[in-house]
Structure formats: C-alpha cells, structure tokens
Amino acid sequence: MFLKTLFKNLKFLCKNNLWDLKSTSEWANIGYIPETRKIRLFKEMQQHKLVSLKANILNYEDSIEYIIKNRCSLCRFGDGEFNIINGGDIPYQKYNPLLSKRLREILMSCFEPSANERNIKIAIGREYYDFSDWNNLIFPKFFEDYIMLNEEKLVSFCSENYEYLATAMSHLYNTFKEYDFTSYFEHIKEIWKNRDIVIICGERSFNNISYNIFDCAKSVEYLYAPTENAFDQYDEILAKAKAISKDKLIIVILGPTAKLIAWDLFSAGYQAIDFGHIAKDYNSFINKEPRNLESIHRFICIDD
C-alpha cells in the first residue's frame, strides 16, 4: 500500500510540475536567493493581475480569532481544490464532476451579496494573493510556479467584496520558515478547547500521530471515512454526521470532500470546520521534523 501511494503521489507531482524544486535549487530556500533575483521577481509580480486585485484575506492569527469569536463554520480552499475544480486529480481524491461542481459553487458563493452575513467563512491561499510573506515561505518556488500556471483562475475565484480567512492557518509549521509556532498552536487550540468535538477523518489520518492537538477538548469522538476518494461515499458520510448532536463542534479532515461536509452540516445547523493538515502540522512541530523537500512532499500528499 505504501509503494502504491508513493507512486501515485510522485506521478501526480510530475504531471503537475509543481514540485520540481531540485532543478531550481536557488528557490529551495529563499535565504540563498541573491537580492537582485528577489527584486526582479517582485517587479515581475507587479505586472500580474493578482497584484492589482484587491483581495481581502485576513492574516493567520486574525483568521483563527475570527473563528473563536464567531463560532463560525469554515471551508478552506487551496491548490488541491482548485485542481479538482479545473478537472484534475490529486493524490487522495480522483476527479469527480459532481465534486468539482459543488466545490465551484461553494467557492463562488463569495460573490453573492449576502456572503459576508453567513456564519460560514471561505478561506483561500493568502500566499497567492499577498506577496508580503514570501521571504518567509519554505518553498516559494511552488507558489511562483502555481501563480504562473493559474493566475487567470486565481483572479476569477476571488471576490473583492468578500472577507476571506487564510487557508494556511491550519498548517503554518509546514508553510513558513520562521513563526512563533508555540503561540500559534496555543491560539488555534482555543477553537476546540474544553468543547465536545467530533472529528470526521480518513481511516489512517491519525495512525502516525504521536501528539494529538485535540487532546485539550472536553471530549473527542471520531467518525472514520475512506482515506482515499472519500467523495465516493459522500452520502453515507453525511448521513452519519447528521446523527451527531448539534451541540458538538465537528472538525472535518478529509481533503476536498471536507468542504462539502462542512457546508452541508452548516446548512443543517451545525458548526463544522474544515481543518485539514492541522493534526499533522502540530505533530511535525512537536517532533521538530525537518521541513525539506521530501518531508513537505509527504506532508502535502499523503493522508490529509
């Protein structure tokens, strides 16, 4: 099973040409980029539509605080969801036209006049729309490549009238070289601290977790779903989720399918948060795992 998953991940990465960082080693760590290269990069970026787009995306700490204060639900969109919307596969979820349609509908709901009034927030990748943090990114080449390939779509997906949260709030340790990670994780735990929670996740999602970030909750239950291609069993997963008490906070860690579950549960009266990667990110931080090419591949591509 490991070799099969590894092969699928490598095939995906090669197909999308997003992680070919070894051939551009000057970008492997932005600290080694000459100042002239940095200046040229940002001049090039200033010519792009994303710079002139007035995207309103809260920073990471404000995004976390918004969830704490408003007890809102959440759907996070990143490159994986964009790939599904655009007809592609990702390592743990094959393309499905219905999944693609629903992801697009949720993302584009931000263009509706009443979008900011709903107590469910959409998060998008702040790193694609705001270059102020680029000097601190572990692998800026990934974001540069993705923008160059998908700039038109990134612009079309973002409403200037909507206040977004930041997708990477759930995986800052594996995004930034430097950050006050201790304070960050203590802050994010406030979302579920002393609350009864249910985690909807893949069957293997917690197999390699030594330090569980959810241990500070009042109680924790797990509702397991397929680790790969969870959308194939969407109706069954949602039906089981709707049997959960509405007094409990539901946290969904299930790739692109998590967005639909969070949205549909919110519509049914739950607080449901799509928070993929958070358990792995915390475990990586406590174990002081390196953030190199191989580890980031493994983090992003295996078991959301």
N, C-alpha and C positions, 0 to 999 in steps of 0.2 A: 504493500500500500504506500509506503514511504517513497519508493522509487517511482511509482506511478504518479504520485502527487508532485514530486520533484520534476519529473519530465514535463508534466502539464504546465507547471509554473515557468520553467525555462522556455518552453515553446511559446507561451503567452508573451513573455518578456521580449523574446527575439522577434516575434511577429509585430509587436507594437513599437519596438526600437526606442523604448523609453528609458531603459536602464543600462544602456551601452556606455557605462561610465569609465570603464577601463581604457577605452580608446581615446578618451578625452580627460586624461588624468589631471590636467590643471584645474578641472572643475570638481575633482573628488573632495577637495577641501578648499573652501573659498579663501582661507587664510594664506594659501600659496599663490593666489592669482595676483599678478602684477597690477599696480594701481592703474596703469594705462588700460589694461584689459577691463577692469571694473568700470572705468569712466566710459569706455567705448560701449560696453554693454548697456549702461543706463541711458546713454544717448540713443542707442538703437531702440530701447524700450520706449523712450519718449515719443517715438514715431508711431507707436502702436495704439490701436483704438482702446485698449484696456486702460491706458494712462488717462485718456480724456473721459472715460466712463466714470461717472460719479457714484461709485459703488459705496453703499453704507453698510459696512460689516464691522460689528463690534469686535474689539480685541478679545483675547482669550480669557482674561480674568473677568472682564465685563460680561462676556457670554455666560460664564459659569454663574456669576452673581445674578444675572437675569433669570436663569432657571431656578435658583434658590429662592429669590424673592417672589416670583410669579407662579411657581409650581406649574410651569407650562410643560407641554409635551414638545417633542423635538424630532425632526427628520434631518439627518446630515447627508449632504451630497458632496462627493469627491470624484476623482477621475474614474473610479470603478463604476459609479452610477452613470456618469457621462458616457462611458464606453458602452454600457448596456443600452442607454437611450439612443446612441448612434449606431446600434446594430451589431456591436461586438460582444465577445465573451470576456469573462475574467476568470482567474484560476478556479474559483469555487462556485461560480454561477454561469452556466451557459446562457446564451441569448434566448430570450423568450419574447415574442411580440407583445403579449399582454403585459408582461412585467415592464417592458420598455415603455408602453403606452401609459401605464399608471405612474411610473416614475416621472415621465414628462409632465403629466397632468399635475402631480403634486408640486414639482419644481416651478411650473409656470403659474401655479395658483398665486404666486407672489405678485403677479401683475394685476390681480383683482383689486378693486378699490377698497374692499374691506379687509384685505390681507393682514394689515398690521393690528387689526382689532381681535383676531383669533388668538386664543391662548395655546396655539401650537406654533412653534418657530421653525423656519427653514434655515439650515446652516450651509454655507458654501465655503470653498477654499480661499481664505484671506490671502494666501501666498500667491494666488493667480491674479489678484486684483490690486494688491498693495505691495510695492517693492521695498518698503521701508525695513522689512525684516530679512531681506535676502542675504545680507552679510552674515547672518547667524544661522542660516539653513545648513543642515548637514550635507545635503546633496542638491545644491541649486541647479545643477545641470538637468536634473529631472524636470523641474518646473519650467526652465527655459525651453527645453525640448517640447514639453506639453503645450506651452503657450504658442510656440511657433507652428505647431501642427493643428491647434484647435482654437485659435484666437477668435475667429468669427462666431463659433458656437458659444464660447465663454461669454462673449459680449451679449449674444442673443438670450442667454439663460438668466441674465442678471437685470433685475428691475431697479432703477434709480430711486424709486419711491418707496422701497421696502427696506426695513431694518433687519438685516441678516445677523445670525450668530456665526461664529467661526468653526468650521468643521474640525480643524486640528486641535480643538480644545481637549479632545479625548486621546491624543497621542503626541503630546509635546516632547516627551523624552526622546522619541524616535523621529522628531522633526527638527529640533534646534540643538545646536552645539552647546549653548550656554543658556541657562534659565535658573530661576530659583525653584527647582523641581520639588524640594521638600514642602515649601509653602503652597506651591501649585496643587500637589496631591492632597494636602490637608484641606485646601479650599474646595476642591472638587468632591471630597467625601461628604461635605455638608449637604449635598443634594440628597443623599440617602441615609445619612447618619441618624440612628435611632428611629428609623422608619421600617415598616414591614414591606419587604420588596419581593418581587418575583422576577427572576432572570430567565428570559427566553433566549436560548443559545444553541449552538451546534453541539452534537453529542460529544465531540472531542475538544471543545473550546477550553475547558479547564483542566485537561489532562496533564499539562506541563506547567501549571500554575502552582508555585510554592508559596507565594504570598498573595492572599486574596484581598483586593482593595475593598470588597464589600463586607468584610468582617465587622465593620463598625455599625452595620444595620441592626435594627432590633431583631429582625428575623429574616432569613433568606430561604427562598424556595427556588427550585429550578424546573423549568419546563423545556425538555430537550426536543430538538428538531434535527433534521438531516444537516450534517456539516457541509455537504456539497449539494447544490441545486435545491435549496430549501423551497424555492418558489413552486416546485413541482407538487408540494404538499401544502400549499398555502391555505386552502380552505380548512383542512384539518387542524393546522396550527392555530389559525384564527379562532376556530370554534373552541378549542381548548383554552385559549387565552380569555375568551369571553366568559368562561366559567369562573374566572378569578374574581375575588371580591374587589369592588371599585375603591375600597379604602386603601388598597395596596398600590405602591408605586411599581410600575412594570418597566424593566430595563431590557431592551432588545439588543442582542449582539448576534446578528445574523445576516451580515452583508447587505446587498441591495434589498432583499426581502424585508429587512428590518424597517425600512422607510414606510412600506405599505402597512405593516402591522401597527406601527406607531400611529400612523394617520387614521386607520380604521378603528383602532381602540380609542383614540381621542374622540372620534366622531360618535363613539358609543358611550362616552362619559368617563373614560379613564385618563389618568396621567401616564403617558407612555413615552419613554425616552429611548431613541435610537442612539446607542453609545458604543458602537463597535471599536475595538482595539484597546479600550481603557484597561481591561484586566491584564492584557499582555504588556501594555506600556508600563504599568505600575510594577509588575513582576520584573521586567527588564531593569527598571530603575533600582529596585531594592537589591537585585543581584549584581548591579553595576556591570551589566552586559555591554560590550563594546558596540558602538554604532558604526560599523564598517559596511562595505558593500554586501557581503554575504549575509550579515545579520539583518540588514534592512530588507533585503530580498525576502528572507524568511519571515520577517515581521509582517510585511505587507501582504504576502501572497498565500500564507498557509493559515487556515482556520481563523476566520475573523473573530 
